[in-house]
């Protein structure tokens, strides 16, 4: 049985790398946010707006405990998931955990290229976005760094580099 959980800031490539890693290993891929949306028939944004952050984080915690029980999976978590309750400790008990780590400037570039609208950064551009990411990372780093493995993903800007990153990740995990 294989369980791999990816953590990191938004834009670090958890979903992109996770999908490719799952495919390479013949595992199922789950994105925790998508899993929550499927179960509750509402977007994460809607759940956040309707219930508030505290209630959303409880729901997210419960769904993490559900999804992390699945066998033979790669699970990508929302950027804030590791930072609440005992989520990071729980993930470490359940799986091989990997922190996909990137510099704020790289994360900002990835987020600017992305098609997904992210409420936390809506309207932020340039230096303001980088500053926001730096501040958020400063608060979250202690949680992310509890992962069993850390992989530098500063070069995830094309398909060939994604393949290289997946290969490096497989080596790191001994898979």
N, C-alpha and C positions, 0 to 999 in steps of 0.2 A: 504494500500500500504506500502510495506517495501522496504527500500533501505539501504544497509550496504556497506560501502567502507572500505577496509583494506589497510593500509599503513605501511611502515616499510622498513628496509634495505633488500637488496637481501639476501636470505637465511633465512629470518625470518619465512617463512612458509605461506606467504600470499596465495599462490595458494593451498597448501595442506589444510590449515585450511579453506580457503574460500570454496573449493569444499565440504568439509565435513559439514560445517555450512549450505551451501545452500541445501544440501541433507537433513539434519536434519530438516530444516525449510520448505522444499518443495518450494524453490525458484530457480530461474535460476542463474547459476554461469557464470561470465564473467571475463576474465583476460584482462586487457587493452592492454597489448602488443600483445596478440593473436588477439584481436579485430582489432587492427591497421594492423597487418599482413594480416588478412582476407580481410580487406577493400582495402588495397593497393597492395595485391599480392606480397609482398616483406617482408623479415625478418626485424626485427627492426635493426639488424646489417647492413643490406644492405641500409635501409633508412638513418641510421646514417651516413654511409660512403658516400652515394650519395649526401645527402643534407647538411651534417654538423650538429653539435649539435643544433645551434640556430633554423634552419628550422625544424629539427625533433621535438624540444620542442614545436614549434607552432602547428605542426601537432598533436602531442600528446595532447596538450591543447584542440584543436578542437574536437578530438575524445573523450576526457574525457567529454566534454560538451554534446556530443551526447549520450554516454553510460550511463552517470549519470542521464539521463532523463528516462531511462527504469524503469518500475515498477516491484516490487517484485524480486529484484536481490541482489546478493552479488557480488561486483566488487573488484578485487584485482588490485592494481596499481603498476607500475614500481617503483623501489626504488627512482628514481629521480623526479617522477611526482609531489609530494607535494611541491617541492623546486623551482618551476618556476611559473611565472605570479602570479595570485591570486588563483592558483589551490586548495590550502588547504582551504582557506576561502570558495571557491565555493563548495568544497566537504562537508564542514560543513553545508552549507545552504541546500544542496540537500539530505543529508543522515545522518545516524548514522555512525560516523567515528571511526575507531579503529586502534590504533598504536600497532602493534605486536613488542614488545621490547625485545631484547636479548643482552647479552654481546658480545663484539667483538670475544672472544675466541669461544663462542658457534656458532656465525655466521660463523666463519672460518671453524669450524668442519662441519657444515651443507653444506657449499659451497664445501668443499673437498669431501663430500659424494655424492653430486649432480651429475647428469649425464649431466646437461646443461652446455655448454661452455659459460662463461660470459666474454666478451671482456675486461671489466674494470679490471678484476683480472687475466687475462691470464698470465701464467708464474710465478705468485706469490704463494709462499708456506710458511708455517711455520710462523716465526716471521714477515717476510716481509708482508705477507697477513694480519696478525693481526694488524700490524702498519697501513697499508693502510685503513683497516676497522675503526680503531680508529679515524684516521684523517677525513675520510668521515663522520662518525657519528657525530663528533664534528661540522662539517659544516651543517649537516642536522637535528640535534636534535631539533633546534628551530622550524622547520617546522613540523616534526613528532609530537612533543609534543602539537601542536595545536589541535590534534584529540580530540574528545569528550571523548573517552575512551582509556585507555592504558592497555594492557594485557601482562604480563611477559610470554615469550615463551621460556625461557631458558631450559625447559625440553622436548622439542619436538623431542625426538629421537626414538620413536617407536609408533605403531598404538594405543596402549592403552593410551599413554600420549596424543596423538592427540585427542582421544575421550574425555579425561578429559578436555583438553584445550577448545574444542568446547562446552562442558557443562558449563565451567566457563564463556565463552564468552556469551552464551545464558543467563546465570544468570545476567551478567553485563548489557546486553541489555534489560533485562526484557522480554525475549522471551521464 
